[in-house]
Amino acid sequence: GTMTRRNVERLLRVADPSGGMPDKEVDLLDPHFQAPPDGSEPLVEGSPVRVSPDCTVKDAYLLMKVAESDGVLYVTDRGILQG
């Protein structure tokens, strides 16, 4: 899946509010992060793997490697498919 930097920071505040456990493991596949029960914005977008138009080729490549992508990335701008 994918996350914005803002959502990474929000997730860290939720998972470890005091900041006292820097090595805390977080399961990003937890359904509560992808579909919060309170109806708020999801912290993790499960799929498809997507990047913004200003994403570098290097970052896109690394994302595909980490996400074990099938080689397809969707380029979106504010949720609208660009390519």
N, C-alpha and C positions, 0 to 999 in steps of 0.2 A: 504494500500500500504506500501511500504518500502522506506527508504531513507538512504543513507550513511551519516556518520557524516560530511564529506566534503560538501555534498549537503545541509545539514541542515544549515551549516555556510553560504553557498552561498545564500540560500533562505533568511536567515536573513538579509544579506547585500542588497539583492534586495528589500525586503519588507520594510526595515527600514534602509536606507543607513546611516543616521546620528546616529542611535542608541538611538534616543530620545524618542522612544515609545516602551518600553520594554513589554507592555501588548497588543501590536497590535495583532489582530486576523488574521490568515492566513488560507484561504480555500485550503487545500491540494488537493482537488478534482478539482480545477481550471484546465481546459484543458491546459492552458499555461505552467503549471508546469510539466505536463505529456507528452506534445508534443509541445515544444517551437516553435513558428512560425519561428524563425531564423534558425531552424534545429540543434541547439546545443543539448548537452546531456540533457535528461530529469532530472529534479531535483527530481521528485517523480516517482517511479515505481508503477503503479496502481495495478497490480496483475500479477502473483500469489504471495502470501506471500512467501518470500524465505529468507534463512539465509546462512551465510558462514559456512564452516566445523568447524571452531573454536568457533562457538556460543555455549554458555552454555545452558543446559537444562532449567535453570531458565529463562534466557533471551528469549528462544524460547517460553516457556509457557506464559510469560508476553506479548510477541508479539501477540500470538494467542488470548489472552484475549482482548487486546486493539483493535486488528484488527477484532474482532468478526469472527475469522477464523472458518472454518468448521472442524478444527482439522488436517488439512493437511498443512505441510510446505515443501517446496522444498529446498534441500540443494544444493547450487551451488558454484562453484569456478570459478571466472572470467567468469561468464555467462554460464558455462557448468554444466549441471545437474550431481550431484554426488549421490543423493539419496532422 
